[in-house]
Structure formats: C-alpha cells, structure tokens
Amino acid sequence: MNHKMDQLAADNMRALAISMVEKANSGHPGGAMGGADFMHILYTEYLDFDPTQMDWPFRDRFFMDAGHLSGLMYAQYYLLGNYKKEDLQQFRQWGSVTPGHPEVDVLRGIENTSGPLGQGHTMGVGAAIAAKFLGARFKGLFDHKIYGFITDGGVQEEISQGAGRIAGHLGLNNFIMFYDSNDVQLSSMTDEVTSEDTAMKYKAWGWNVITINGHDHLEIRKALDAANLETERPTLIIGKTIMGKGCVTADGSIYEGECELHGKPIGDTKADYTKTLLNLNANPKEPFAVFEEVAAHYNQVLAKKTEKASLKKQQIAKWENENPALAKKMQLFLAGELPELDLSSVIQKSNAATRDASSAVLAYLAENVENIIVSSADLSNSDKTDGFLKKSSVLQKNDFNGAFLQAGVAELTMTSIANGIALHGGVIPVVATFFVFSDYMKPAIRLAAIQELPVKYVLTHDSFRVGEDGPTHQPIEQEAQMRLLEKVKNHSGHQSLLALRPADAIETSVAWDMALKNTKTPTALILSRQNIKDIPAIQTSRYDEASGAKKGGYLVKETTNPDITLIANGSEVSTLIDAAVILEKEHNLKINIASIISEGLFKSQPKSYQESIIPKGKLVFGLTAGLPVNLEGLIGDSGKIVGLDHFGYSAPASVLDEKFGFTSQHVCAEILKYIEESAQILSN
C-alpha cells in the first residue's frame, strides 16, 4: 500500500481523460476525474482477471453504466496495457477503438456497450444472475464478482428501480456497485431534480449500502473489503466525489464541482487545461504519457494478476480432471453449443395458437437444454412461458438451481438483464411479454442488436385479435418497428435482428429452431393469442415443408404458372389459404401463397430463390394485420397490400376481423378488385 503511488496513478488517469477530451474537442472529462480513485484501487487490488487471456470465463467483470465516462475506462486500460497511446489520441475519431461511448470489446476489457444510462448496471445484474446460475451447477467455479459503476443519471433512470429491486430480491451478493455521487449532472445540479434518499432506497430493496469519501483510498478499500465479504446482499458503495477533481484556473485556483465540467473540454470552461495538467503532475508537452513510476507499478500489478489467475486455472484443471462429465458440460455451455435437438418431435396440438405452440417447444427445451434462463414480465401464464416453468423452477435467493426468472412488471429491466446474461456467457436468455409492450423493451433490444447478443424474445398477442383488451393492448405498428432492425446492419455487416412471425404451430417449432441456432444476433418470435388453422402439407411432412422458413419465406401453396401470388406472415397466411379456396372454386384462378416469416432473411437469399417464391413482374397481393409497410419491400412496383392504418378497438376478435376486413370473403373481394384494376392498367 503506497498512498503516494495510488494518488499519482489516479492523477495520471485524470490527466489522460482530460487530454483525450481536449484533443477530440468532445467528451465528458469531469466525471472521469472524479471516479479515477475508485477505478485505480478496484483494478489494481480487487478485480481479478488474466492479463494474458482477457476473455477468461472465470474473471471478475466490470460493467460501466455511465458510458460518457469512456475516457476513464480507456485511461485505466491504457495503464494496464490494453490500449496504445495512439488509441487514446484517436478518441472519438473515425475507425478508432476508443469511441465516444464504450462498445463491447472484451479483449481490451470492455464488457458491455453503454451510453443509454441505467442499462449498463442492469446488464451487470444480469451477469451476476448468470454467474449464480452457473455457480449452482458447477460448485466453486463461478464465484467471481461483478462490479458496476453508476452515476447520478443512472440512479435517476427508471430502469434502476427494476434492477435494484431484482438484485436485492435475489440476494446477489456477487454484485458490487460503485455510485459516483458528485451531485452534478449534464445540465444542472442534482438538487434541482431530486431530493430522494438514495441510500435508504437501496436499503429498502435489500442492499448493503456503504457511504464513503470516494477520493479516500483507505475508505474505498474498507468498503470493497466489506462488499467482498457480504454473503446475503448486493452492495452499493456510495462514493461522494467531486466533479472535475483536480481542475484549476489559469491562476492556479481550485475549480472543481462545477456543472460545466461535466460535458465539454476543460479548455472550454473556466478551468485551464495546461495548469490542470501541471496540477495533476503531468507534462503538458506529453499529455498522453504514462508516468514512469505508475508504469512500473502497473507492471507489478499485471504480474500479480497473471500469477493469481494461473493458480485459479490450476484449481479449475484439477476440478475438471475429477469431474470429467461436468467439465464437458461446462465447456459446451461456455462455447455456446447446443445439445442435439429434434424440434420436429415436439407434439403440437391441431390449430393451436402460436403462443401455445411456443409453450410446447419451451417445455421440450426445459427438459433438453440445461443452460437456459427464461423470464417473463408477470405474464408467464399468458405468454405461455409457463410451459418452461412447469418443468423448471423459479430462481430464488440462495437457490439458483431453477431456470425461470420472475421479473415482475418490468419489461425494460428484464430485457436489459437478458443482455447481461448473454454478455456473461454460458447461458441462453429468453424473455417474454405481450408484443405491444415491446415498446418498453426497445432500448434494450437496440443494445442487444448493437452488441450482437443472441437473446430470444417471445412476443405474444401479436395483433388486433387480442380483441376486447382494446387499442392499448393491440399491436399495430410494433411489427414495423421490429422489422426496421432487420433492415439495419450491425458492425459485422449482418441484419441486426431476426424477426420471425410463424404462420402455424409447426412453423413455430421451426422458428424456435431458427432462433436457437441464431447465435450472432437477437431473435424476436412474434406469436398469436388466438388459434390458427394448421397449414396443410403439400407433398411431404408439414415440418419438412415449414423448414422452408429457414430461408425467410417459402410457398405453402404452389401451382404451376399462377395468376397471382399471395403473401403474408403469421395468422394472415391461413386467411389467404381460405380465400384461395373461394377464388379457385368460384373464379377459376391459379394461386400461389407464400409465408414470409422474415423479410430480412428472405431478402438475403439469392435473387433466383426470391423470384421463385415471389415472381418478378407478376401480380402480388399482401395481407398484414399491422401497417402495410410490413410487406411493402416484398410486393414490387405493382403489388397491393391490405393492412391497417389505424389503432384497434375493443371488441371480440371475430368482430374485429369482420369490421377491419380480415375475413376470407373480404380478402377475396380485395384480391378480385386488385386483379381487375391491374387488368385495366395493362389494357390501357
């Protein structure tokens, strides 16, 4: 313990953080200066990881909530050797590995993408749940800690309510969070927006709460010691810090704790950049230098961490030799590999709602996949994730042998926790709610898409056919919103989300197979409340034919030289099949019908395949229970879509079908009208 060295290292981080912001002329220096003391002590003395294998599964993890403090993280990992000087000099620039808000980069130590406040620490809660889940199955191996870092903004975001409640309820003693409490936020002081007692709030949720001077290294150590010894509760360390710690004006006067230090370069405030560097023992001519004494100290730190990790690896190797079957299972979990599954063997009831079909698959998965955590926002008996729950049990404090997380009414929290579970690794997260409430989930779904996380979303009650519940519960625009993410490419160049709306029970089994095998992006399963008529097999088994959905779309009814191709997804496919019977019998039309379960996946297929399903230059009619835009990318220049351009109403589903024109008779009339209009255009 060397107080002078610790102070020098923290000041070095402060100097690096403000220099990054100054050079980029963009960023947030003040908070990074306040949090440097805690970060230095945490990383050098408490956080266990292997510097030679940053993605070592048994490492402690650090989840940043306040992504605007990216400079603090880059400075810390620069001292640890994970970034080069040039990386810090390119802060916030094109092509750099130091973006304005940290993006998941485990090999450099960045465990999560953050920026939207509240989600970072909630992902940390998810990682802590994953560690507890794995720890219950592999005793003594997953005893690492998850550390979080929040600020005043993260505490204020509503998601902190759900994260705090769930972490306390589950007794996540492996989760330790530092609250950088400096009483300053971007546009005001905190006393202008809140007067709550944060410590009492977290205590009420069942947390161990410790309040310290966030710049006192002895107090930081004492708090971290107590947090690591805690056996029953998550710990919140409230560190009272000073925004812009170390800033001075041109005449050397202290200039700290000011709002303007939060979000702009030091040189653009009343503080003086050069004098502040000097006050921090930095050389203004070499603002990105690591102090010589600090470099030597960190070399010693890295050597100690490598040695400690090596000892842990020896213990794990010994355990693996003594438990070969468990060791093999653990390696499969960590590799993200599934056991052999046969979803075609799942027995589906005739004409079932696709939520019920999903329930049957989940029951099968509960018995055949041991590393799934399913969560529902207080709707398991309605979104039918209870199919999984009936063959598992609920995760509880001191008992993580189950696999079902009762999240309560907290869709955003639940979804963000799932991101943390996925980031931790070794566990497959599934979350469920009504489709209309995916609106509450969108910020976390977006972060899952950005981070390329294979979270599975079960979104039921997929249309206005929810019926009597009325417009607040009837999704109209939600499918269009979800499918936008199929059009957005992630940084790997792939569609950032896979959205699947199956047409019947068997296609739901296929959709689940697709979701499970999609390990690169999140998947949304959009499922019906009402029963749907089974689609008849054309030649072979229905499951084999439904496997055409793996190309995003396929023909469920096929005729040589069709007069028209009808397209839809979900329950509208069966409506088109009923309409086709009438059109063929009464109007002698030849009809093809395509189920397009995913536009994004379908349009990634070769053009030759796409045109074999939806012929180019031919009549194409689309039917959707949502906005017409759901199918606009598929119908070509002369196609027609019948959809909805208004919210729903409260009435039985059958009445709404009639009123909105979603009966086979109404659809027939629309198709005939379209054919007639098209013929007139051609004759002119």
C-alpha positions in Angstrom: 0.0 0.0 0.0 1.6 3.2 -1.2 -0.6 6.3 -0.9 1.7 8.4 -2.9 1.7 5.9 -5.8 -2.0 5.5 -5.7 -2.5 9.3 -5.8 -0.1 9.6 -8.7 -1.8 6.8 -10.6 -5.3 8.3 -10.1 -3.9 11.7 -11.2 -2.3 10.1 -14.3 -5.8 8.7 -15.2 -7.3 12.2 -14.7 -4.7 13.8 -17.0 -5.2 11.1 -19.7 -9.0 11.5 -19.5 -9.0 15.3 -19.9 -6.3 15.1 -22.6 -8.5 12.7 -24.7 -11.4 15.1 -24.5 -9.3 18.1 -25.2 -7.7 16.6 -28.3 -11.0 15.4 -29.6 -12.7 18.7 -28.6 -15.6 16.5 -27.5 -16.4 14.4 -24.4 -17.0 14.3 -20.7 -13.9 15.0 -18.6 -15.3 15.9 -15.2 -16.9 12.6 -14.1 -13.8 10.7 -15.2 -11.7 12.9 -12.9 -14.0 12.2 -10.0 -14.1 8.4 -10.5 -10.3 7.8 -11.0 -9.5 7.0 -7.4 -12.1 4.2 -7.2 -11.1 2.7 -10.5 -7.4 2.6 -9.7 -8.0 0.9 -6.4 -10.6 -1.5 -7.8 -8.5 -2.6 -10.8 -5.1 -2.9 -9.1 -6.2 -4.5 -5.8 -9.6 -6.2 -6.3 -10.7 -7.0 -9.8 -9.4 -10.5 -10.8 -8.7 -11.2 -14.4 -6.0 -12.8 -16.5 -4.0 -10.1 -18.5 -2.9 -12.9 -20.9 -6.5 -14.0 -21.5 -8.9 -11.2 -21.2 -11.9 -13.3 -22.1 -11.1 -16.0 -19.5 -14.6 -17.2 -18.4 -13.8 -17.1 -14.7 -12.7 -13.5 -14.5 -14.4 -10.7 -12.5 -16.3 -8.4 -14.7 -16.8 -4.6 -14.7 -20.0 -3.1 -16.1 -19.9 0.6 -16.8 -23.3 2.3 -16.7 -22.1 5.9 -17.4 -20.8 5.4 -21.0 -20.0 9.0 -21.2 -17.1 8.2 -18.8 -15.4 6.2 -21.5 -12.3 8.2 -21.1 -12.0 6.9 -17.6 -12.1 3.3 -18.9 -9.7 3.9 -21.7 -7.2 5.6 -19.3 -7.5 2.6 -16.9 -6.9 0.0 -19.6 -4.1 2.1 -21.1 -2.3 1.8 -17.8 -3.0 -2.0 -17.9 -1.5 -2.2 -21.4 -4.8 -2.9 -23.4 -4.6 0.3 -25.4 -1.8 2.1 -27.1 -1.1 5.8 -26.8 -2.3 6.3 -30.4 -5.6 4.8 -29.4 -6.2 7.4 -26.8 -5.1 10.1 -29.2 -7.8 9.0 -31.6 -10.5 9.2 -29.0 -13.9 9.7 -30.7 -12.4 9.6 -34.2 -13.3 7.5 -37.3 -12.0 4.0 -37.1 -10.6 4.2 -33.6 -11.0 1.6 -30.9 -11.9 4.4 -28.5 -15.4 5.5 -29.5 -17.2 8.2 -27.6 -19.2 5.6 -25.6 -17.5 2.3 -24.9 -18.5 -0.6 -27.1 -18.1 -4.2 -26.0 -14.6 -5.3 -26.6 -13.7 -8.0 -24.1 -10.2 -8.5 -25.3 -9.5 -4.9 -24.3 -11.5 -5.2 -21.1 -14.8 -3.5 -22.2 -17.5 -5.9 -21.0 -20.5 -4.0 -22.3 -21.7 -1.3 -24.6 -23.0 1.6 -22.6 -24.3 5.1 -23.1 -28.1 4.9 -22.5 -28.0 5.5 -18.8 -29.4 2.8 -16.5 -28.8 -0.1 -18.8 -25.1 -0.7 -18.1 -25.5 -1.6 -14.4 -28.7 -3.6 -15.2 -26.6 -5.7 -17.6 -24.3 -6.1 -14.6 -27.2 -7.5 -12.6 -27.9 -9.9 -15.5 -24.2 -11.1 -15.5 -24.4 -11.6 -11.7 -27.5 -13.8 -12.2 -25.7 -15.8 -14.9 -22.8 -16.3 -12.6 -25.1 -17.5 -9.8 -26.9 -19.8 -12.2 -23.6 -21.4 -13.4 -22.3 -21.5 -9.8 -25.3 -23.6 -8.8 -24.4 -26.2 -11.4 -20.6 -26.1 -11.2 -19.9 -25.7 -7.5 -16.9 -23.5 -6.6 -16.0 -22.4 -10.1 -18.2 -19.4 -10.8 -17.5 -17.5 -7.6 -16.2 -14.3 -9.3 -17.6 -10.9 -8.7 -19.5 -8.5 -11.0 -18.7 -4.8 -10.4 -20.9 -2.0 -11.6 -20.3 1.8 -11.9 -23.2 4.3 -12.0 -23.6 8.0 -11.7 -26.4 10.3 -10.7 -28.0 9.9 -14.1 -28.0 6.1 -13.8 -29.7 6.2 -10.5 -32.4 8.5 -11.9 -33.2 6.4 -14.9 -36.4 4.4 -14.2 -34.7 1.1 -15.1 -32.7 1.4 -11.9 -35.9 0.7 -10.0 -36.2 -2.7 -11.6 -32.5 -3.5 -11.4 -32.3 -2.5 -7.7 -35.5 -4.4 -6.8 -34.5 -7.7 -8.6 -30.9 -7.7 -7.4 -32.0 -7.1 -3.8 -34.8 -9.7 -4.0 -32.4 -12.4 -5.4 -29.7 -11.5 -2.8 -27.0 -11.0 -5.5 -24.0 -10.8 -3.1 -21.7 -11.2 -6.1 -22.8 -7.8 -7.4 -20.9 -4.8 -6.1 -21.7 -1.3 -7.5 -20.0 2.0 -7.0 -22.2 5.1 -7.2 -20.1 8.1 -8.2 -22.2 10.6 -6.4 -20.9 14.1 -7.2 -24.2 16.0 -7.2 -23.7 17.2 -10.7 -25.4 16.2 -14.0 -25.1 17.4 -17.5 -27.4 20.4 -17.4 -28.0 21.1 -13.7 -27.1 20.2 -10.2 -28.8 17.1 -8.9 -30.7 19.1 -6.2 -32.7 20.7 -8.9 -34.2 17.4 -10.0 -34.3 15.1 -7.0 -34.4 15.1 -3.2 -34.7 11.3 -2.6 -32.5 9.5 -0.1 -30.7 7.0 -2.4 -29.1 5.1 0.4 -32.5 4.4 2.0 -34.0 3.5 -1.3 -31.4 0.8 -1.9 -31.6 -0.4 1.7 -35.4 -0.8 1.2 -34.6 -3.1 -1.8 -32.4 -5.3 0.4 -29.0 -3.9 -0.4 -26.0 -3.5 1.8 -25.2 0.3 1.5 -21.9 1.9 2.4 -21.3 5.6 2.1 -17.7 6.8 1.8 -15.4 9.6 0.6 -14.8 8.5 -2.9 -11.4 10.1 -3.0 -10.1 8.4 0.2 -8.3 5.3 -0.8 -8.5 3.8 2.7 -12.2 4.2 2.7 -12.5 2.7 -0.8 -10.5 -0.4 0.3 -12.6 -0.7 3.5 -15.8 -0.6 1.5 -14.6 -3.1 -1.1 -13.4 -5.4 1.6 -16.8 -5.4 3.3 -18.6 -5.8 -0.1 -16.5 -8.9 -0.9 -17.3 -10.4 2.5 -21.0 -9.9 2.1 -22.9 -13.2 1.8 -26.6 -12.2 1.6 -26.9 -8.9 -0.3 -25.7 -6.9 -3.3 -23.6 -3.9 -2.2 -23.9 -0.3 -3.2 -20.9 1.8 -2.4 -21.9 5.5 -2.5 -18.7 7.4 -3.1 -19.1 11.1 -2.5 -16.8 12.5 -5.2 -16.0 15.9 -6.8 -16.8 16.6 -10.4 -13.6 17.7 -12.1 -11.4 16.7 -9.2 -8.0 18.4 -9.7 -9.1 21.2 -12.1 -7.6 24.6 -11.6 -7.9 28.0 -13.2 -5.2 29.9 -15.0 -4.1 31.5 -11.7 -3.9 28.1 -10.0 -7.1 28.5 -8.0 -9.1 25.3 -7.4 -12.1 25.0 -9.8 -14.0 21.8 -9.0 -17.6 20.6 -8.6 -19.0 22.8 -11.4 -21.7 21.7 -13.8 -19.8 23.0 -16.9 -17.0 20.5 -16.2 -19.4 17.6 -17.0 -19.7 17.7 -20.7 -17.2 19.8 -22.5 -13.4 20.1 -22.8 -11.6 21.6 -19.8 -10.2 24.3 -22.1 -13.8 25.5 -22.8 -14.6 26.1 -19.2 -13.3 28.5 -16.5 -10.6 25.8 -15.7 -7.3 25.9 -17.5 -6.2 22.8 -19.3 -2.4 23.3 -19.1 -2.5 24.4 -15.5 -4.7 21.5 -14.6 -2.2 19.1 -16.2 0.5 20.6 -14.2 -1.6 20.3 -11.0 -2.0 16.6 -11.8 1.8 16.1 -12.1 1.5 15.7 -15.9 3.8 17.2 -18.6 1.7 19.4 -20.9 4.1 18.5 -23.7 3.4 14.8 -23.2 -0.2 14.7 -22.0 -0.7 11.1 -23.1 2.4 9.8 -21.2 2.2 7.2 -18.5 4.1 8.4 -15.5 7.3 6.4 -15.1 6.5 5.3 -11.5 3.0 4.4 -12.5 4.2 2.3 -15.4 6.5 0.3 -13.0 3.7 -0.1 -10.5 1.2 -1.4 -13.1 3.8 -3.9 -14.4 3.9 -5.4 -10.9 0.1 -5.4 -10.8 -0.1 -7.3 -14.1 2.4 -9.9 -12.9 0.5 -10.5 -9.7 -2.9 -10.8 -11.5 -1.3 -13.3 -14.0 0.1 -15.3 -11.2 -3.3 -15.3 -9.3 -5.2 -16.3 -12.5 -2.7 -19.2 -13.1 -3.4 -20.6 -9.6 -7.1 -20.4 -10.2 -6.6 -22.2 -13.6 -4.7 -25.0 -11.8 -7.6 -25.4 -9.4 -10.1 -25.5 -12.3 -8.0 -28.0 -14.2 -7.9 -30.2 -11.1 -11.7 -30.0 -10.8 -12.1 -30.9 -14.5 -10.0 -34.0 -14.0 -12.0 -35.0 -11.1 -15.4 -34.2 -12.8 -15.0 -35.1 -16.5 -18.7 -35.3 -17.3 -19.5 -32.0 -15.6 -16.4 -30.4 -17.2 -17.6 -31.5 -20.7 -21.0 -30.0 -20.0 -19.4 -26.7 -18.7 -17.3 -26.4 -21.8 -20.3 -26.9 -24.0 -22.2 -24.2 -22.1 -19.2 -21.7 -22.4 -18.8 -22.5 -26.1 -22.4 -21.7 -26.7 -23.0 -25.1 -28.2 -26.4 -26.8 -28.0 -27.1 -30.5 -27.5 -28.7 -32.5 -30.3 -32.3 -31.3 -30.5 -35.2 -32.5 -32.6 -37.9 -29.9 -32.6 -39.8 -31.9 -35.2 -40.6 -34.4 -32.4 -42.4 -31.7 -30.4 -46.1 -32.7 -30.5 -48.2 -29.7 -31.5 -52.0 -29.6 -31.0 -54.1 -29.1 -34.1 -55.0 -25.5 -35.0 -53.2 -24.1 -31.9 -52.3 -20.5 -31.2 -48.6 -20.0 -31.9 -48.1 -18.9 -28.3 -49.3 -22.4 -27.3 -47.0 -23.9 -29.9 -44.1 -22.0 -28.4 -45.1 -23.2 -25.0 -44.8 -26.8 -26.2 -41.3 -26.1 -27.6 -40.3 -24.4 -24.3 -41.4 -27.4 -22.3 -39.2 -29.6 -24.6 -36.2 -27.2 -24.1 -36.7 -27.3 -20.3 -36.0 -31.0 -20.5 -33.3 -30.9 -23.1 -31.2 -27.7 -22.7 -29.8 -27.2 -19.3 -28.4 -23.7 -19.6 -31.5 -21.6 -20.5 -32.9 -18.8 -18.3 -36.5 -17.9 -19.3 -38.0 -14.7 -17.9 -41.5 -13.2 -18.2 -42.8 -9.8 -17.2 -45.5 -11.1 -14.9 -47.2 -12.8 -17.9 -46.0 -16.4 -17.9 -49.5 -17.9 -17.8 -50.5 -15.7 -20.7 -47.4 -15.5 -22.9 -47.2 -19.3 -22.2 -43.6 -19.4 -21.0 -45.2 -21.4 -18.2 -44.6 -24.3 -20.5 -41.0 -24.0 -19.4 -41.7 -23.0 -15.8 -43.8 -26.2 -15.2 -40.7 -28.2 -15.9 -38.3 -26.0 -14.1 -38.5 -23.7 -11.0 -38.1 -20.1 -10.1 -34.7 -18.5 -9.4 -34.7 -17.5 -5.7 -32.3 -16.0 -3.2 -29.8 -18.7 -2.1 -31.3 -21.1 -4.7 -30.3 -20.7 -8.3 -30.9 -24.3 -9.3 -34.0 -23.2 -11.2 -34.1 -21.6 -14.5 -37.1 -19.2 -14.5 -36.7 -15.5 -13.6 -39.9 -13.9 -12.4 -39.0 -10.3 -13.4 -42.2 -8.7 -12.3 -43.8 -5.9 -14.3 -40.5 -4.5 -15.7 -40.1 -5.2 -19.4 -37.1 -2.9 -19.9 -35.3 -4.2 -16.8 -35.9 -7.8 -17.8 -34.6 -7.3 -21.3 -31.5 -5.5 -20.2 -30.8 -8.2 -17.7 -31.0 -10.7 -20.5 -28.3 -8.7 -22.3 -26.1 -9.1 -19.2 -26.8 -12.8 -19.1 -25.7 -13.1 -22.7 -22.6 -10.9 -22.2 -21.5 -13.1 -19.3 -21.7 -16.2 -21.4 -22.6 -19.8 -20.7 -26.4 -19.2 -20.5 -29.1 -18.6 -23.2 -31.5 -15.9 -22.2 -35.2 -15.9 -23.2 -37.6 -13.1 -22.3 -41.3 -12.8 -22.9 -44.2 -10.3 -22.8 -47.0 -9.1 -25.0 -45.9 -7.8 -28.3 -47.4 -4.3 -27.7 -45.2 -4.0 -24.7 -42.1 -4.5 -26.7 -42.3 -0.7 -26.8 -41.0 -0.8 -23.2 -38.2 -3.1 -24.3 -36.9 -1.3 -27.4 -33.9 0.5 -25.8 -32.5 -2.9 -24.5 -33.4 -4.7 -27.8 -31.5 -2.0 -29.6 -28.4 -2.5 -27.4 -28.7 -6.3 -27.9 -28.6 -5.6 -31.7 -25.6 -3.3 -31.4 -23.8 -5.8 -29.2 -24.7 -8.8 -31.4 -26.2 -10.7 -28.5 -28.3 -13.9 -29.1 -31.2 -13.0 -26.8 -34.5 -14.6 -27.7 -37.7 -12.5 -27.3 -41.1 -14.3 -27.0 -43.7 -11.6 -28.0 -47.3 -12.9 -27.9 -50.7 -11.3 -28.5 -49.4 -10.2 -31.9 -52.3 -8.4 -33.5 -55.6 -6.6 -33.1 -57.1 -10.0 -32.5 -56.2 -9.5 -28.8 -59.8 -8.2 -29.1 -61.6 -7.0 -26.1 -58.4 -5.6 -24.4 -58.6 -2.8 -26.9 -56.1 -0.4 -28.6 -53.7 -0.2 -25.7 -53.0 -3.9 -26.0 -53.4 -4.4 -29.7 -50.1 -4.1 -31.6 -50.5 -2.3 -35.0 -47.2 -0.5 -35.5 -45.0 -2.8 -33.5 -44.1 -5.3 -36.2 -43.0 -2.5 -38.5 -40.8 -1.2 -35.7 -39.3 -4.6 -35.0 -38.6 -5.3 -38.7 -36.7 -2.0 -39.0 -33.9 -3.7 -37.1 -33.9 -6.4 -39.8 -33.0 -3.6 -42.2 -30.3 -2.1 -40.0 -26.9 -3.9 -40.3 -24.7 -4.4 -37.3 -21.0 -3.7 -37.4 -20.4 -7.3 -38.6 -22.4 -6.4 -41.7 -25.4 -8.7 -40.9 -29.0 -7.8 -40.2 -29.0 -6.7 -36.6 -32.1 -8.7 -35.6 -34.1 -11.7 -36.8 -37.9 -11.2 -36.5 -40.0 -14.3 -37.0 -43.8 -14.4 -37.2 -44.8 -18.0 -37.8 -47.9 -19.0 -39.7 -49.0 -22.0 -37.6 -47.9 -24.3 -34.8 -45.4 -26.4 -36.8 -43.9 -23.3 -38.3 -43.5 -22.1 -34.7 -41.4 -25.2 -34.0 -39.2 -24.3 -37.0 -39.0 -20.7 -35.9 -37.7 -21.8 -32.5 -35.1 -23.9 -34.2 -34.0 -20.9 -36.2 -33.9 -18.8 -33.0 -31.8 -21.3 -31.1 -29.3 -21.6 -34.0 -29.0 -17.8 -34.4 -26.0 -17.2 -32.1 -25.0 -13.9 -33.7 -28.0 -11.6 -33.2 -31.2 -11.3 -31.1 -34.3 -13.1 -32.4 -37.9 -12.0 -31.9 -40.6 -14.6 -32.0 -43.9 -12.9 -32.7 -46.8 -15.1 -31.7 -50.6 -15.2 -31.7 -53.0 -15.3 -28.9 -55.8 -16.8 -31.0 -55.9 -20.2 -32.5 -54.7 -20.5 -36.1 -55.7 -23.1 -38.7 -52.9 -25.6 -39.5 -51.4 -25.1 -42.9 -51.8 -28.4 -44.8 -48.7 -30.2 -46.1 -48.3 -30.1 -49.9 -46.3 -33.3 -50.5 -44.1 -34.3 -47.6 -44.4 -33.7 -43.9 -45.6 -30.3 -42.7 -42.4 -29.9 -40.6 -40.1 -30.5 -43.6 -42.1 -28.1 -45.7 -42.2 -25.5 -42.9 -38.4 -25.7 -42.8 -38.5 -23.5 -45.9 -39.0 -20.7 -43.3 -35.2 -21.0 -42.7 -34.8 -19.1 -45.9 -37.1 -16.4 -44.6 -40.0 -17.3 -46.9 -41.4 -20.3 -48.8 -44.5 -21.4 -50.6 -47.3 -23.0 -48.6 -49.4 -23.4 -51.7 -47.9 -23.9 -55.1 -49.4 -24.0 -58.6 -47.7 -24.0 -62.0 -47.9 -20.6 -63.8 -50.0 -18.9 -61.0 -52.2 -16.0 -61.9 -51.3 -14.3 -58.6 -49.1 -14.8 -55.6 -50.5 -14.0 -52.2 -48.0 -13.2 -49.3 -48.3 -12.8 -45.6 -46.9 -14.0 -42.3 -48.5 -15.2 -39.1 -52.2 -15.8 -38.9 -52.9 -14.0 -42.1 -51.4 -16.9 -44.1 -54.3 -19.1 -43.1 -56.7 -16.3 -44.0 -55.2 -16.3 -47.5 -55.5 -20.1 -47.8 -59.2 -19.8 -47.0 -59.6 -17.0 -49.5 -57.7 -19.0 -52.2 -60.2 -21.9 -51.9 -63.0 -19.5 -52.8 -61.0 -17.8 -55.6 -60.1 -21.1 -57.2 -63.5 -22.6 -56.9 -65.6 -19.6 -57.9 -63.3 -17.6 -60.2 -61.0 -20.4 -61.6 -57.8 -18.6 -60.5 -54.5 -20.2 -60.1 -52.9 -19.1 -56.9 -49.6 -19.4 -55.0 -49.3 -18.5 -51.4 -46.1 -17.6 -49.6 -45.4 -17.4 -45.9 -42.7 -14.8 -45.4 -41.7 -15.3 -41.8 -38.8 -12.9 -42.0 -38.4 -10.2 -44.7 -34.8 -9.5 -43.8 -33.8 -13.2 -44.0 -35.8 -13.7 -47.2 -34.2 -10.8 -48.9 -30.7 -12.1 -48.0 -31.4 -15.1 -50.2 -30.2 -15.3 -53.9 -32.4 -13.3 -56.3 -33.2 -16.6 -58.1 -34.8 -18.0 -54.9 -36.7 -14.8 -54.1 -38.2 -14.8 -57.5 -39.1 -18.4 -57.3 -41.3 -17.5 -54.4 -42.5 -14.0 -55.4 -42.3 -13.8 -59.3 -40.9 -10.6 -60.6 -43.4 -8.6 -62.7 -46.4 -10.7 -61.7 -49.4 -9.9 -59.6 -48.6 -9.9 -55.9 -51.1 -9.3 -53.1 -50.1 -8.9 -49.4 -52.1 -9.2 -46.2 -50.9 -7.9 -42.8 -52.7 -7.3 -39.5 -50.3 -4.4 -39.0 -49.2 -1.4 -41.0 -48.9 -2.0 -44.8 -45.2 -1.1 -44.6 -44.7 -4.6 -43.1 -44.9 -6.0 -46.7 -44.0 -3.1 -48.9 -40.5 -4.3 -49.5 -41.8 -7.5 -51.0 -44.6 -6.7 -53.4 -42.8 -5.0 -56.2 -43.9 -1.9 -58.1 -47.4 -3.1 -58.9 -48.4 -5.2 -55.9 -51.1 -4.4 -53.4 -51.2 -4.6 -49.6 -54.2 -4.7 -47.3 -53.3 -3.8 -43.8 -54.3 -1.4 -41.1 -53.7 2.4 -40.9 -55.4 3.0 -37.6 -55.3 1.8 -34.0 -57.6 -1.1 -32.8 -60.8 -1.1 -30.9 -62.3 -3.1 -28.0 -64.4 -6.0 -29.3 -64.2 -9.7 -29.8 -61.6 -10.8 -32.3 -64.2 -12.2 -34.7 -66.0 -8.9 -34.7 -62.8 -7.0 -35.4 -61.9 -9.4 -38.2 -65.3 -8.5 -39.8 -65.1 -4.8 -39.1 -61.4 -4.5 -40.4 -61.9 -6.7 -43.4 -59.8 -9.7 -42.4 -62.3 -12.4 -43.3 -61.7 -14.7 -46.3 -64.7 -13.1 -48.0 -63.4 -9.6 -47.6 -59.9 -10.6 -48.7 -61.4 -12.3 -51.8 -63.1 -9.1 -52.7 -59.9 -7.1 -52.3 -57.9 -9.6 -54.4 -60.5 -9.5 -57.2 -60.6 -5.7 -57.1 -56.8 -5.7 -57.4 -56.8 -8.1 -60.3 -59.4 -6.1 -62.1 -57.5 -2.8 -61.6 -54.3 -4.4 -62.8 -56.0 -5.7 -66.0 -57.4 -2.3 -66.7 -53.9 -0.8 -66.4 -52.5 -3.4 -68.7 -55.2 -2.8 -71.3 -54.5 0.9 -71.3 
